[in-house]
Amino acid sequence: MPYSDLKHALPPEAEKRISRDDARFALGRIAAFQYIALGVFLFLLAGFWVLQVRDAEENSQLAERNRIKTVPVLAPRGKLLDRDGRVIVDNEAAITLMLTRETLNPDHLDAIARGVHMDPEDLRARLKRFQSRPKYVPMVVKQDLAQDEIAFVESHRDANTFPEMELVRNQRRLYPRNGLGAHVIGYVGEVSEQELDSSDFAKYVQGDIVGKAGLERQYNDMLMGVDGQRRVVVDSGGREREVLESKEATPGNSLQLTLDLDLQVVAELALEGKKGAVVVLDPRSGEVLAMVSRPAYDPNAFATRVTPEYWRQLTSGGDNPLLNRAIQAQFAPGSTFKPIVALAGLETGIIGDHDAVSCPGGANFFGRYFHCWQKHGHGTVDLHRGIVQSCDVYFYTLGNKLGIDNIAAYAEMAGLGKRTGIDLPNEAEGLMPSTKWKLRTQRQKWYAGETISVAIGQGAVTATPLQLASAIGGIVSGGVWHRPRLVKATSTVEPRRMELKPESVASIVSGMYGVVNEGGTAAASRIEGVEFSGKTGSAQQISNELRKSGKLDANESKDNGWFVGFAPRQNPEIVVVALLEGGEHGSLAAPVARDIVKSYFDKKLRLTQRGIRPSPFALLKPPALP
């Protein structure tokens, strides 16, 4: 029976009761719906209050970020120019990939890394190092992107794929080819965590590109510019539509170096295929005209990120191409030390120009026989001939008379055993032994027999090529030592001066002139029309006992070849030191110096014939140096 028929079949009282139940049920449903509607309304109202009132500023910023990006404008580093204004180190356009960490999705990292040929773990480690920096600072991912990498970024940086990717135009370092001037110039790279912990890099932050070696590091603060930024409106694909604000980057200061690019090239070519160093100084000012260390490395390999393969190549094999031998190789100077010993003898009055020594090929001192390099001896030798022929017996005898402390005093006066103060990092000190030095370092007394070897530049004495160039340059200039420098400055440091007897200096210069021009040990390096003077030197790298043991190969047991030369004879303008590791004889190092000196005077003659003109850079005011 239908419900309506059943209802009419009930008693009137029951029918009324059912009607009342239906009404109450309907009212309950209506009330429940009203409560639900009110709850939804209150929920929406609370959400609206959160969005529009409590978090209004933050949400406004988030909305703004969806359409406005802040793009860094990276400042180019200053250029490096030679003394005539020619560019040695420049910059070239490059593209850098950055990630905006505010919109970064960690799940995208692996795909992004693969797209730009990076190890995903390296990218994650890079991101971890950036955690300490504010979120709004973008993270540099990779510099100098290749064309296929740029294409990947351009096609994937829309809002639906990898919106955190950003391409930024910048300037990467462009160094000379074939490692020319590599050790002087140095290279740049991203500041490391270890460097950030040091005082030298305390003001920099993760991701900054800084100088790592050479002049790039020494003058990093001057070469670095100040980055700018651009606020731009972008569409959903990440493309710029409007520039709202732009702050241009301030480029770094360019530096004019003291290097002469012509002499630098000649010196580089002279050392091609050899291991050693060359230093060319102007003793009148301390300006370094050329500085070469071989083997070298390619700074361009460091301009972005050096590959592990290339780093292993540089750090294995024993040749150590990262070592700047001009300021860090510390070797016994051999017979190039003899002019300093001669100066000590003349200044103290222990010898005179004509005091003679007989050289039969060797001499006994303190129960030991010391050989001269000339097995048959030099006969009767005075100071002049002792320098010209580099007679060991003459200097054994002189050193024995002087004693180690007299030798050390004049060697230290000339600058050996301490840094020259050149504007390059990590210069070595060398070593000048003395009685105090041995007592302090070895807790032993100095024995007179040890002085015999030191007198010919062997034993414990060591020097760098730069130290030797500065020392001899100051002596032949009459006792004036200018601090070596590689960057032109508006002001110079006052030179050190010592009162040397003019006749002592004249005797040293005369002897060194004879080495080249009077049939001495560098007679083959004479230059027609140039009063070229110098001193050869050969120095053992190992003891005679080790040499005889046969434990080393032929190259390891060869002597080092040294030559120090200057020109002209009076008021010298140029001093050259050449070191050939394993070069055996100084006479083989002398032609390297000869070629450089000849190039210097050939260029000077050409300029004189054309009429001297100021360099292009001379019209610009160089920045003040620290």
Secondary structure by P-SEA (a helix, b strand, c coil): ccaaaaaaaccaaaaaaaaaaaaaaaaaaaaaaaaaaaaaaaaaaaaaaaacccaaaaaaaaaaaacbbbbbbbbbcbbbbccccccccccccbbbbbbccccccccaaaaaaaaacccaaaaaaaaaaaccccccbbbbccccccaaaaaaaaacccccccccbbbbbbbccccccccccccccccccccccccccccccccccccbbbbccccccccccccbbbbbbbbbbbccccccccccbbbbbbbcbbbbbcccaaaaaaaaaaacccccbbbbbccccccccbbbbccccccccccccccaaaaaaaacccccccccccccccccccccaaaaaaaaaaaaccccccbbbbbccccccccbbbbcccccccccccaaaaaacccaaaaaaaaaaacaaaaaaaaaaaccccccccccccccbbbbbcaaaaaaaccbbbbaaaaaaaaaccccbbbcaaaaaaaaaaaaaccccccccccccccccbbbbccccaaaaaaaaaaaaaacccccccccccccccccccccbbbbcccccccccccccccccbbbbbbbbbcccccccbbbbbbbccccccccaaaaaaaaaaaaaaaaaaaaaacccccccccccccccc
